């Protein structure tokens, strides 16, 4: 995916894999944290298992490593989030 330019800032596509509890409102809380940090979401893939867990992959646009680290920290603070990992695009 090509780089994007938003408001004069260069943005880079990053894939984040989030492993969490499957519960009502979880996707809403995750997307709220991402959008409240002025981050664009390019794509979402949601998978749930029979064990009450979910795996959610977001492709977001990050400005830089500091922006990405802040976002990952904020996502990890959501109740029910077990892990957040950067994944390979493609």
C-alpha positions in Angstrom: 0.0 0.0 0.0 1.3 3.4 -0.8 2.1 6.1 1.7 -0.6 8.7 2.4 -0.3 12.4 3.1 -2.9 13.8 5.5 -2.8 17.5 6.5 0.8 17.8 5.3 1.9 14.8 7.4 3.3 11.7 5.9 1.5 8.6 7.0 2.5 4.9 6.6 0.3 1.8 6.5 0.8 -0.5 9.5 -1.0 -3.7 10.3 -1.9 -4.3 14.0 -3.1 -7.6 15.3 -5.2 -7.4 18.4 -6.0 -10.5 20.5 -8.9 -9.9 22.9 -12.1 -11.1 24.6 -15.0 -11.4 22.2 -17.6 -9.2 23.9 -20.3 -6.6 23.0 -18.7 -3.2 22.4 -15.1 -4.4 22.0 -14.8 -3.4 18.4 -16.4 0.0 19.2 -13.9 0.6 22.0 -10.9 -0.3 19.7 -12.0 1.9 16.9 -12.7 4.8 19.3 -9.2 4.7 20.7 -7.8 4.6 17.1 -9.9 7.4 15.8 -9.5 9.6 18.9 -5.8 9.5 18.2 -6.4 11.1 14.8 -5.5 7.8 13.1 -7.2 6.7 9.9 -8.3 3.1 9.6 -7.8 1.6 6.2 -9.2 -1.9 6.9 -10.5 -4.3 9.6 -10.6 -8.1 9.7 -12.5 -9.6 12.7 -12.4 -13.3 13.6 -13.9 -14.9 16.7 -13.3 -18.3 18.1 -15.5 -20.8 20.0 -13.6 -20.0 23.2 -14.8 -16.4 23.6 -11.7 -14.8 22.1 -11.4 -12.6 19.1 -8.5 -11.7 16.7 -8.9 -8.3 15.0 -6.5 -7.0 12.4 -6.5 -3.3 11.7 -4.6 -1.6 8.9 -4.0 2.0 10.1 -2.0 5.0 9.0 0.8 5.9 11.4 2.7 9.1 11.3 5.9 7.7 12.9 7.1 5.2 15.5 6.2 7.5 18.4 2.6 7.7 17.1 2.4 4.0 16.6 3.8 3.2 20.1 1.3 5.6 21.7 -1.5 4.0 19.9 -0.4 0.4 20.8 -0.2 1.5 24.5 -3.7 3.0 24.5 -5.1 -0.1 22.8 -3.5 -2.4 25.5 -5.3 -0.4 28.2 -8.7 -1.5 27.0 -10.3 -4.0 29.3 -10.2 -7.5 27.7 -7.3 -6.8 25.3 -4.7 -9.5 25.8 -2.0 -8.5 23.3 -1.4 -6.0 20.4 1.3 -6.9 17.8 2.6 -5.3 14.7 2.2 -7.7 11.7 3.5 -7.8 8.2 1.4 -6.2 5.5 0.5 -8.3 2.6 
